[in-house]
Amino acid sequence: MKHKYKITDATKQELIDYFFGVEGLVVGYRIPADKDRFLIWLARKRADALIDTSKTAIEESQKALKEYISFVQQAIDTENLAEKSALYEKADNVFKRYEKYNRKYDLIEKKLDKALGISKAMK
């Protein structure tokens, strides 16, 4: 069986988690598992971490977009030009933050696609 990772790719903490971690109600250490099983566990653990990071980036992106829309709406509703200008400047800063989170999400998705073995043809 061919794996993306090798045993040497695992961090010390990942090895400890796998061989001595608590899984279910079993406490103590795990009976040494074969190499393939460990590598499958390692790939799944890292993919799960990427998924969690991806979710966080999406949430932050959406939060920034809502804030941007709010500032633009306030700027449209106000009559004072100085206040309108200040609101548009705030909206611009928030939009930059929104774009930053989208770039972060795109990078994470590329890593996740690679980790899960999803090719462009499948999309």
C-alpha positions in Angstrom: 0.0 0.0 0.0 1.4 3.4 -1.0 1.0 6.3 1.4 1.5 10.0 1.1 3.4 10.1 4.4 6.3 8.1 5.9 6.9 7.2 9.5 9.6 9.8 9.6 7.1 12.6 8.7 5.3 12.1 12.0 6.0 14.6 14.8 6.9 13.4 18.2 3.5 14.5 19.5 1.7 12.6 16.7 3.6 9.4 17.6 2.7 9.9 21.3 -0.9 10.6 20.4 -1.2 7.5 18.3 0.6 5.0 20.5 -0.3 6.3 23.9 -3.4 8.4 23.3 -6.8 7.7 24.8 -9.2 6.4 22.2 -12.7 5.7 23.3 -12.7 4.3 26.9 -9.4 2.5 26.5 -6.7 4.1 28.7 -3.0 3.3 28.6 -1.1 2.4 25.5 -2.1 0.9 22.2 -0.8 -2.4 21.1 1.8 -1.5 18.4 0.0 -1.3 15.1 1.4 -1.9 11.7 2.9 0.8 9.7 0.1 1.1 7.2 -2.5 1.6 9.9 -0.4 4.4 11.5 0.1 6.2 8.2 -3.6 6.1 7.5 -4.2 7.6 10.9 -1.6 10.2 10.4 -3.1 11.3 7.0 -6.6 11.5 8.5 -5.4 13.5 11.5 -3.6 16.1 9.3 -6.6 16.3 6.9 -8.9 16.9 9.9 -6.6 19.7 11.1 -6.8 21.3 7.7 -10.6 21.0 7.6 -10.8 22.8 11.0 -8.5 25.6 9.8 -10.5 25.9 6.7 -13.8 26.2 8.7 -12.2 29.0 10.8 -11.0 30.9 7.7 -14.5 30.7 6.2 -16.2 31.9 9.4 -13.7 34.9 9.7 -14.2 35.7 6.0 -18.0 35.8 6.3 -17.8 37.9 9.5 -15.6 40.4 7.7 -17.9 40.5 4.7 -20.9 41.2 6.9 -19.0 44.0 8.6 -18.0 45.4 5.2 -21.6 45.5 4.0 -22.6 47.2 7.3 -20.1 50.0 6.8 -21.0 50.5 3.2 -24.7 50.7 4.1 -24.0 53.2 6.9 -21.9 55.3 4.4 -24.8 55.3 1.9 -27.3 56.3 4.6 -25.3 59.2 6.0 -25.4 62.7 4.7 -22.2 64.1 6.3 -19.3 63.8 3.8 -16.5 63.5 6.4 -18.4 60.7 8.2 -19.2 59.1 4.8 -15.5 59.2 3.9 -14.5 57.7 7.3 -17.0 54.9 6.9 -15.8 54.1 3.4 -12.2 53.9 4.7 -13.3 51.5 7.5 -15.1 49.5 4.8 -12.0 49.3 2.7 -9.9 48.1 5.6 -12.5 45.4 6.5 -12.6 44.4 2.8 -8.8 43.9 2.8 -9.2 41.6 5.9 -12.0 39.7 4.0 -9.6 39.2 1.0 -6.8 38.0 3.4 -9.1 35.3 4.8 -10.2 34.3 1.3 -6.5 33.9 0.2 -5.8 31.9 3.4 -8.9 29.7 2.6 -7.7 29.1 -0.9 -4.3 28.0 0.2 -5.7 25.7 2.8 -8.1 24.2 0.2 -5.2 23.4 -2.1 -3.4 21.7 0.7 -6.6 19.8 1.7 -7.3 18.7 -1.9 -3.7 17.4 -2.1 -4.0 15.6 1.3 -7.3 14.0 0.3 -6.1 13.2 -3.2 -8.8 15.2 -5.0 -7.7 16.1 -8.5 -8.9 19.1 -10.6 -10.7 16.7 -12.9 -13.0 15.6 -10.0 -14.1 19.2 -9.3 
